[in-house]
Amino acid sequence: MLSISPTRRTKPEKTKKMPNNFASALVFVVSSLAQLYLFVLLIRLLLPWLGADFRNPLAQGVLKITSPLVVPLRRVIPPIGRIDAATLLVTFAILYATIFLILSIQQIPANFAQIAVSALVYLPLLTLRLYTFLIIVRVVLSWVSAGGYNPAVAIIYTLTDPVLRPIRRIIPVMGGFDLSPIFAIILVGALVRVVSGYVPLPVL
């Protein structure tokens, strides 16, 4: 008689990899540090465009932190009007390198075009995130140091006034209470959600 040996039951293959805690932590560190430096670069990019006072100690600090990368490139790429082309290119390059590094850590394949387009879209997206942070900081500072001069306050007001001023024309100050930061945060948050939809590789 033919004996039929029982077939071994094979465990079903896992279609989903277990999350790698080390890789996740490394991505968090890379993303956080890169975004902090990118915010400083974006502030440097915005300062001349908004006519900020570069004698301000905080502005001097921003220049000191970013100059090692920006100044050598500026010898080749001069500013275009008020737009600091060298700073813009450095910001794009760091965004590209950050996205590439995060994808490498996560072992996600991507081509040059996908990373480049993502870096381009992240430029306005990170600028919007920066403005959300700056407006919140401005509100907090208006509570704790109202009427006092501070270099940080001066720079924050210079950066946020162009956003808040048009809103104040529509929604004036009522009873000494300025509602423009609230509406600005709502508007910026809506724009963040719109722009986020155009990022091919949402890794930041």
FIDREN-719250 format. One record per atom (N, C-alpha, C): y, z, x; atom name; residue in one letter. Coordinates in steps of 0.05 Angstrom, whole numbers, padded with zeros to 5 digits, m for minus. Atoms other than C-alpha are relative to their C-alpha. Last residue first. Layout:
N
      y      z      x atomo residuo
      Y      Z      X    CA       A
...
This chain:
204
      y      z      x atomo residuo
 m00020 m00021 m00007     N       L
  01293  00136  00192    CA       L
  00009  00014 m00025     C       L
  00012 m00021 m00017     N       V
  01228  00096  00183    CA       V
  00019  00022  00007     C       V
 m00014 m00026  00004     N       P
  01245  00049  00126    CA       P
 m00013  00023  00015     C       P
  00017 m00021 m00012     N       L
  01220 m00017  00156    CA       L
  00014  00027 m00003     C       L
  00028  00008  00000     N       P
  01246 m00076  00115    CA       P
 m00019  00021  00010     C       P
  00011 m00006 m00027     N       V
  01311 m00039  00098    CA       V
 m00029 m00009  00000     C       V
  00001  00024 m00016     N       Y
  01343 m00073  00038    CA       Y
 m00011  00004  00028     C       Y
  00019  00019  00010     N       G
  01327 m00019 m00013    CA       G
 m00002 m00026  00016     C       G
  00027 m00007 m00009     N       S
  01362  00033  00030    CA       S
 m00021 m00020 m00010     C       S
  00005  00011 m00027     N       V
  01428 m00003  00018    CA       V
 m00028  00005  00010     C       V
 m00001  00029  00002     N       V
  01427  00011 m00057    CA       V
 m00007 m00013  00027     C       V
  00024  00009  00014     N       R
  01405  00083 m00050    CA       R
 m00002 m00030 m00002     C       R
  00023 m00005 m00018     N       V
  01457  00097  00003    CA       V
 m00025 m00010 m00013     C       V
  00001  00022 m00019     N       L
  01510  00064 m00042    CA       L
 m00023  00003  00020     C       L
  00009  00024  00014     N       A
  01493  00113 m00098    CA       A
 m00002 m00024  00019     C       A
  00028 m00004  00005     N       G
  01499  00172 m00050    CA       G
 m00012 m00024 m00015     C       G
  00014  00006 m00025     N       V
  01566  00146 m00026    CA       V
 m00030  00002 m00003     C       V
 m00002  00029 m00006     N       L
  01592  00143 m00097    CA       L
 m00015 m00007  00025     C       L
  00016  00015  00020     N       I
  01566  00212 m00115    CA       I
  00000 m00029  00006     C       I
  00028 m00005 m00008     N       I
  01594  00241 m00049    CA       I
 m00019 m00014 m00020     C       I
  00006  00016 m00024     N       A
  01661  00208 m00063    CA       A
 m00029  00004  00008     C       A
  00005  00028  00008     N       F
  01662  00235 m00134    CA       F
 m00006 m00018  00023     C       F
  00024  00001  00017     N       I
  01653  00306 m00109    CA       I
 m00007 m00029 m00008     C       I
  00025 m00001 m00017     N       P
  01702  00296 m00051    CA       P
 m00025 m00001 m00017     C       P
  00007  00026 m00014     N       S
  01756  00270 m00100    CA       S
 m00025  00003  00017     C       S
  00027  00009  00008     N       L
  01755  00332 m00145    CA       L
 m00009 m00025  00015     C       L
  00004  00029 m00007     N       D
  01814  00366 m00111    CA       D
 m00029 m00008 m00006     C       D
  00027  00005 m00008     N       F
  01831  00432 m00146    CA       F
 m00005 m00030  00004     C       F
  00004 m00007 m00028     N       G
  01904  00453 m00147    CA       G
 m00028 m00005  00010     C       G
 m00002 m00029 m00003     N       G
  01905  00453 m00223    CA       G
 m00005  00009  00028     C       G
 m00004 m00014  00026     N       M
  01880  00381 m00225    CA       M
  00000  00030  00005     C       M
  00005 m00029 m00003     N       V
  01887  00337 m00163    CA       V
  00007  00014 m00026     C       V
 m00019 m00017 m00015     N       P
  01889  00264 m00185    CA       P
 m00009  00029  00002     C       P
  00005 m00028  00010     N       I
  01828  00223 m00206    CA       I
  00018  00019  00016     C       I
  00012  00002  00026     N       I
  01846  00149 m00200    CA       I
 m00004  00027 m00013     C       I
 m00018  00016  00017     N       R
  01895  00153 m00143    CA       R
 m00011 m00003 m00028     C       R
 m00022 m00018  00010     N       R
  01854  00210 m00114    CA       R
  00019 m00016 m00017     C       R
  00011 m00015  00023     N       I
  01794  00163 m00109    CA       I
  00021  00018 m00012     C       I
  00001  00018  00023     N       P
  01834  00114 m00065    CA       P
 m00011  00015 m00025     C       P
 m00027  00007  00010     N       R
  01853  00172 m00018    CA       R
 m00001 m00019 m00024     C       R
 m00009 m00018  00022     N       L
  01783  00201 m00011    CA       L
  00026 m00009 m00012     C       L
  00019  00000  00022     N       V
  01751  00145  00030    CA       V
  00010  00015 m00024     C       V
  00002  00026  00012     N       P
  01810  00130  00076    CA       P
 m00020 m00003 m00023     C       P
 m00023  00007  00017     N       D
  01821  00205  00084    CA       D
 m00002 m00028 m00012     C       D
  00007 m00001  00029     N       T
  01750  00218  00109    CA       T
  00023 m00008 m00018     C       T
  00023  00017  00008     N       L
  01755  00197  00182    CA       L
 m00004 m00002 m00030     C       L
 m00006  00027 m00007     N       T
  01825  00224  00196    CA       T
 m00022 m00019 m00009     C       T
 m00020  00010  00019     N       Y
  01810  00288  00158    CA       Y
  00007 m00029  00005     C       Y
  00014  00003  00026     N       I
  01747  00299  00199    CA       I
  00019 m00011 m00021     C       I
  00017  00024 m00002     N       I
  01786  00286  00264    CA       I
 m00014 m00005 m00027     C       I
 m00018  00024 m00002     N       A
  01841  00336  00245    CA       A
 m00016 m00026  00001     C       A
 m00011  00006  00027     N       V
  01790  00388  00222    CA       V
  00017 m00025  00000     C       V
  00022  00012  00016     N       A
  01753  00383  00289    CA       A
  00010 m00007 m00028     C       A
  00005  00028 m00009     N       P
  01818  00392  00328    CA       P
 m00022 m00013 m00017     C       P
  00023  00000 m00017     N       N
  01836  00454  00286    CA       N
 m00006 m00029  00008     C       N
  00006  00024 m00015     N       Y
  01900  00469  00250    CA       Y
 m00024  00005  00018     C       Y
  00001 m00003 m00028     N       G
  01901  00523  00196    CA       G
 m00007 m00026  00015     C       G
 m00027 m00001 m00012     N       G
  01924  00510  00125    CA       G
  00000  00004  00030     C       G
 m00021  00015  00014     N       A
  01856  00526  00094    CA       A
  00027  00005  00013     C       A
 m00023  00002 m00018     N       S
  01806  00550  00144    CA       S
  00022 m00016 m00013     C       S
  00000 m00021 m00020     N       V
  01746  00576  00105    CA       V
  00024 m00001  00018     C       V
  00003 m00027  00011     N       W
  01752  00538  00039    CA       W
  00004  00022  00021     C       W
 m00024 m00005  00017     N       S
  01781  00472  00065    CA       S
 m00002  00028 m00013     C       S
 m00023 m00008 m00017     N       L
  01729  00476  00121    CA       L
  00025  00005 m00017     C       L
  00005 m00027 m00010     N       V
  01672  00475  00070    CA       V
  00024  00010  00017     C       V
 m00003 m00018  00022     N       V
  01702  00414  00034    CA       V
 m00004  00029  00009     C       V
 m00029 m00002  00007     N       R
  01712  00377  00099    CA       R
  00004  00020 m00023     C       R
 m00012 m00018 m00020     N       V
  01640  00393  00121    CA       V
  00030  00003 m00006     C       V
  00010 m00028  00006     N       I
  01614  00363  00056    CA       I
  00013  00019  00019     C       I
 m00014 m00009  00025     N       I
  01658  00301  00066    CA       I
 m00008  00028 m00007     C       I
 m00028 m00006 m00006     N       L
  01634  00293  00138    CA       L
  00015  00010 m00024     C       L
 m00002 m00025 m00016     N       F
  01560  00299  00119    CA       F
  00029  00007  00005     C       F
  00009 m00021  00018     N       T
  01565  00246  00064    CA       T
  00003  00027  00014     C       T
 m00022 m00007  00017     N       Y
  01606  00203  00111    CA       Y
 m00007  00021 m00020     C       Y
 m00020 m00014 m00016     N       L
  01551  00205  00164    CA       L
  00023  00009 m00018     C       L
  00011 m00028 m00003     N       R
  01499  00185  00112    CA       R
  00020  00017  00016     C       R
 m00002 m00013  00026     N       L
  01543  00125  00094    CA       L
 m00011  00028  00001     C       L
 m00029 m00006  00004     N       T
  01550  00106  00167    CA       T
  00004  00014 m00026     C       T
 m00005 m00024 m00015     N       L
  01474  00113  00175    CA       L
  00030  00008 m00002     C       L
  00014 m00022  00013     N       L
  01464  00062  00120    CA       L
  00006  00027  00014     C       L
 m00016 m00010  00023     N       P
  01518  00015  00146    CA       P
 m00013  00024 m00013     C       P
 m00028 m00005 m00009     N       L
  01482  00010  00214    CA       L
  00018  00010 m00023     C       L
 m00004 m00029 m00005     N       Y
  01412  00019  00185    CA       Y
  00028  00006  00010     C       Y
 m00005 m00014  00026     N       V
  01415 m00051  00155    CA       V
  00005  00029  00004     C       V
 m00025  00009  00011     N       L
  01424 m00082  00224    CA       L
  00007  00014 m00026     C       L
 m00021 m00012 m00015     N       A
  01368 m00040  00254    CA       A
  00028 m00008 m00010     C       A
 m00001 m00028  00007     N       S
  01321 m00060  00198    CA       S
  00023  00014  00015     C       S
 m00012 m00002  00027     N       V
  01338 m00133  00209    CA       V
  00003  00029 m00009     C       V
 m00028  00007 m00003     N       A
  01323 m00126  00284    CA       A
  00015  00002 m00027     C       A
 m00014 m00022 m00012     N       I
  01258 m00089  00271    CA       I
  00029 m00005  00002     C       I
  00000 m00023  00018     N       Q
  01233 m00140  00221    CA       Q
  00015  00023  00012     C       Q
 m00020  00005  00022     N       A
  01255 m00199  00265    CA       A
  00001  00024 m00019     C       A
 m00028 m00003 m00010     N       F
  01220 m00172  00328    CA       F
  00020 m00002 m00023     C       F
 m00009  00020 m00019     N       N
  01152 m00163  00294    CA       N
  00030  00004  00006     C       N
 m00025  00012  00010     N       A
  01120 m00102  00264    CA       A
  00009 m00020  00021     C       A
 m00008  00025 m00012     N       P
  01053 m00066  00271    CA       P
  00025 m00012 m00013     C       P
 m00006  00019  00021     N       I
  01050  00007  00252    CA       I
  00009 m00026  00012     C       I
  00019  00022 m00002     N       Q
  01016  00052  00303    CA       Q
  00003 m00019 m00023     C       Q
  00015  00001  00025     N       Q
  01056  00113  00280    CA       Q
 m00021 m00022  00000     C       Q
  00013 m00026  00004     N       I
  01079  00127  00351    CA       I
 m00018  00000 m00024     C       I
  00021 m00002 m00020     N       S
  01093  00053  00362    CA       S
 m00015  00026 m00003     C       S
  00022  00017  00009     N       L
  01131  00048  00296    CA       L
 m00023  00001  00020     C       L
  00013 m00013  00023     N       I
  01174  00107  00317    CA       I
 m00024 m00016 m00010     C       I
  00015 m00023 m00010     N       L
  01188  00076  00385    CA       L
 m00015  00014 m00023     C       L
  00024  00010 m00015     N       F
  01207  00008  00355    CA       F
 m00017  00023  00010     C       F
  00019  00010  00020     N       I
  01253  00041  00304    CA       I
 m00025 m00009  00014     C       I
  00010 m00023  00015     N       T
  01287  00082  00359    CA       T
 m00021 m00009 m00020     C       T
  00019 m00015 m00017     N       A
  01294  00022  00406    CA       A
 m00013  00023 m00015     C       A
  00024  00017 m00004     N       Y
  01326 m00021  00351    CA       Y
 m00021  00016  00016     C       Y
  00015  00002  00026     N       L
  01373  00035  00331    CA       L
 m00025 m00016  00003     C       L
  00014 m00026  00003     N       I
  01391  00047  00404    CA       I
 m00015  00001 m00026     C       I
  00022 m00002 m00019     N       A
  01406 m00027  00413    CA       A
 m00016  00026 m00002     C       A
  00022  00018  00010     N       F
  01448 m00031  00349    CA       F
 m00025  00003  00019     C       F
  00011 m00012  00025     N       T
  01490  00029  00370    CA       T
 m00024 m00016 m00010     C       T
  00016 m00023 m00009     N       V
  01499  00000  00440    CA       V
 m00013  00013 m00024     C       V
  00024  00010 m00012     N       L
  01522 m00066  00409    CA       L
 m00018  00022  00010     C       L
  00016  00012  00022     N       L
  01572 m00032  00363    CA       L
 m00026 m00010  00011     C       L
  00012 m00022  00014     N       T
  01598  00010  00421    CA       T
 m00018 m00009 m00022     C       T
  00020 m00012 m00018     N       A
  01609 m00053  00462    CA       A
 m00014  00024 m00013     C       A
  00024  00016  00000     N       A
  01643 m00089  00404    CA       A
 m00022  00012  00018     C       A
  00011 m00004 m00027     N       D
  01694 m00035  00394    CA       D
 m00027 m00013  00001     C       D
  00030 m00004  00000     N       I
  01727 m00062  00331    CA       I
 m00009  00001  00029     C       I
  00006 m00029  00001     N       R
  01803 m00051  00330    CA       R
 m00030  00006  00001     C       R
 m00020 m00014  00016     N       G
  01817 m00123  00353    CA       G
 m00005  00030  00001     C       G
 m00009  00021  00017     N       I
  01751 m00148  00382    CA       I
  00020  00012 m00020     C       I
 m00004 m00006  00029     N       P
  01738 m00100  00439    CA       P
  00011 m00025 m00014     C       P
 m00025 m00015  00007     N       P
  01715 m00129  00506    CA       P
  00001  00005 m00030     C       P
 m00007  00006  00028     N       I
  01642 m00147  00522    CA       I
  00025  00016 m00008     C       I
  00010  00027  00007     N       V
  01627 m00152  00596    CA       V
  00008 m00008 m00028     C       V
 m00010  00018 m00021     N       R
  01666 m00093  00623    CA       R
 m00008 m00029 m00005     C       R
 m00027  00010  00008     N       R
  01653 m00060  00556    CA       R
  00012 m00018  00022     C       R
  00003  00024  00016     N       L
  01579 m00056  00574    CA       L
  00027 m00012 m00008     C       L
  00011  00023 m00016     N       P
  01591 m00009  00632    CA       P
 m00002 m00026 m00016     C       P
 m00019  00010 m00020     N       V
  01637  00034  00588    CA       V
 m00011 m00023  00017     C       V
 m00019  00019  00011     N       V
  01590  00041  00528    CA       V
  00018 m00013  00022     C       V
  00013  00024  00010     N       L
  01528  00074  00557    CA       L
  00020 m00022 m00008     C       L
  00019  00010 m00019     N       P
  01559  00127  00602    CA       P
 m00014 m00025 m00009     C       P
 m00010  00018 m00020     N       S
  01619  00130  00554    CA       S
 m00021 m00010  00020     C       S
  00009  00028  00004     N       T
  01581  00160  00495    CA       T
  00009 m00019  00022     C       T
  00029  00002  00005     N       I
  01583  00235  00510    CA       I
 m00009 m00029 m00001     C       I
  00015 m00009 m00023     N       K
  01652  00234  00543    CA       K
 m00030 m00004 m00004     C       K
 m00002  00020 m00021     N       L
  01683  00192  00488    CA       L
 m00017  00007  00024     C       L
  00015  00023  00009     N       V
  01658  00239  00434    CA       V
  00000 m00022  00021     C       V
  00028 m00006 m00002     N       G
  01684  00298  00473    CA       G
 m00018 m00023 m00008     C       G
  00007  00002 m00029     N       Q
  01752  00266  00481    CA       Q
 m00029  00007  00005     C       Q
  00001  00029 m00006     N       A
  01754  00255  00405    CA       A
 m00007 m00004  00030     C       A
  00026  00009  00011     N       L
  01738  00329  00396    CA       L
 m00004 m00029  00006     C       L
  00023 m00010 m00016     N       P
  01794  00349  00444    CA       P
 m00027 m00010 m00010     C       P
  00014 m00022  00013     N       N
  01845  00305  00406    CA       N
 m00025  00008  00017     C       N
 m00006 m00024 m00015     N       R
  01882  00261  00455    CA       R
 m00013  00024 m00012     C       R
  00021 m00005 m00020     N       F
  01845  00202  00424    CA       F
  00007  00023  00019     C       F
 m00013 m00009 m00024     N       D
  01889  00207  00361    CA       D
 m00022  00006  00021     C       D
  00001 m00029 m00006     N       A
  01854  00167  00307    CA       A
  00014  00006  00026     C       A
 m00025 m00009 m00013     N       G
  01877  00098  00285    CA       G
  00000  00029  00007     C       G
 m00016 m00016  00018     N       L
  01822  00086  00234    CA       L
  00025  00011  00013     C       L
 m00003  00016  00024     N       W
  01789  00029  00273    CA       W
  00018  00014 m00020     C       W
 m00021  00019 m00005     N       P
  01800  00067  00338    CA       P
  00006 m00017 m00025     C       P
 m00026 m00012 m00009     N       L
  01761  00127  00312    CA       L
  00022 m00020  00005     C       L
 m00019 m00003  00022     N       L
  01707  00090  00272    CA       L
  00027  00009  00010     C       L
 m00006  00026  00011     N       L
  01665  00064  00331    CA       L
  00022  00001 m00021     C       L
 m00016  00014 m00020     N       R
  01669  00131  00367    CA       R
  00008 m00028 m00010     C       R
 m00026 m00013  00000     N       I
  01646  00165  00302    CA       I
  00018 m00014  00021     C       I
 m00014  00011  00023     N       L
  01589  00114  00298    CA       L
  00028  00013 m00003     C       L
 m00008  00028 m00006     N       L
  01568  00131  00369    CA       L
  00016 m00012 m00024     C       L
 m00022 m00002 m00019     N       V
  01568  00205  00352    CA       V
  00010 m00027  00007     C       V
 m00023 m00010  00015     N       F
  01526  00192  00290    CA       F
  00024  00002  00018     C       F
 m00010  00023  00015     N       L
  01478  00150  00332    CA       L
  00025  00008 m00016     C       L
 m00016  00016 m00019     N       Y
  01470  00209  00379    CA       Y
  00012 m00024 m00013     C       Y
 m00023 m00016 m00010     N       L
  01450  00255  00322    CA       L
  00017 m00017  00019     C       L
 m00021  00001  00021     N       Q
  01407  00200  00291    CA       Q
  00024  00016  00008     C       Q
 m00013  00026  00000     N       A
  01368  00191  00356    CA       A
  00022 m00001 m00021     C       A
 m00017  00003 m00024     N       L
  01355  00265  00364    CA       L
  00015 m00027  00000     C       L
 m00022 m00019  00002     N       S
  01330  00272  00292    CA       S
  00019 m00003  00023     C       S
 m00019  00009  00022     N       S
  01287  00209  00292    CA       S
  00024  00018  00000     C       S
 m00012  00025 m00009     N       V
  01254  00225  00360    CA       V
  00021 m00008 m00021     C       V
 m00017 m00006 m00023     N       V
  01240  00298  00340    CA       V
  00016 m00025  00008     C       V
 m00022 m00016  00010     N       F
  01213  00279  00271    CA       F
  00020  00006  00022     C       F
 m00018  00018  00015     N       V
  01170  00223  00300    CA       V
  00025  00015 m00010     C       V
 m00013  00017 m00020     N       L
  01141  00272  00350    CA       L
  00020 m00019 m00013     C       L
 m00020 m00017 m00013     N       A
  01125  00322  00295    CA       A
  00016 m00016  00020     C       A
 m00021 m00006  00020     N       S
  01090  00269  00253    CA       S
  00023  00016  00013     C       S
 m00016  00024  00003     N       A
  01051  00245  00314    CA       A
  00024  00004 m00019     C       A
 m00015  00003 m00024     N       F
  01029  00316  00328    CA       F
  00017 m00025 m00001     C       F
 m00022 m00019 m00001     N       N
  01010  00329  00256    CA       N
  00017 m00004  00026     C       N
  00000 m00010 m00027     N       N
  00968  00265  00251    CA       N
  00024  00018  00003     C       N
 m00026 m00002 m00013     N       P
  00956  00253  00177    CA       P
 m00001  00013  00027     C       P
 m00011 m00027  00003     N       M
  00884  00236  00161    CA       M
  00027  00001  00014     C       M
  00002 m00017 m00023     N       K
  00873  00162  00157    CA       K
  00012  00027 m00006     C       K
 m00026 m00012 m00007     N       K
  00863  00130  00090    CA       K
 m00004  00018  00024     C       K
 m00020  00022 m00001     N       T
  00808  00081  00074    CA       T
  00027  00011  00009     C       T
 m00026 m00010  00009     N       K
  00755  00132  00090    CA       K
  00020 m00023  00004     C       K
 m00021  00001 m00020     N       E
  00688  00098  00095    CA       E
  00027  00009 m00011     C       E
 m00020  00020  00004     N       P
  00637  00121  00044    CA       P
  00022  00001  00021     C       P
 m00024 m00011  00011     N       K
  00583  00163  00074    CA       K
  00021 m00022 m00004     C       K
 m00022  00000 m00019     N       T
  00519  00125  00084    CA       T
  00025  00011 m00014     C       T
 m00026  00002  00013     N       R
  00460  00143  00042    CA       R
  00022  00003  00021     C       R
 m00019 m00020 m00008     N       R
  00397  00129  00080    CA       R
  00027 m00005 m00015     C       R
 m00024  00010 m00014     N       T
  00348  00087  00044    CA       T
  00019  00023  00005     C       T
 m00025 m00005  00015     N       P
  00282  00119  00027    CA       P
  00024 m00009  00016     C       P
 m00015 m00023 m00011     N       S
  00224  00086  00062    CA       S
  00026  00003 m00015     C       S
 m00029  00006 m00001     N       I
  00183  00041  00018    CA       I
  00014  00025  00010     C       I
 m00016 m00024  00004     N       S
  00110  00047  00033    CA       S
  00030 m00007  00004     C       S
 m00026  00001 m00015     N       L
  00070 m00015  00022    CA       L
  00016  00025 m00006     C       L
 m00024  00000  00017     N       M
  00000  00000  00000    CA       M
  00025  00000  00017     C       M
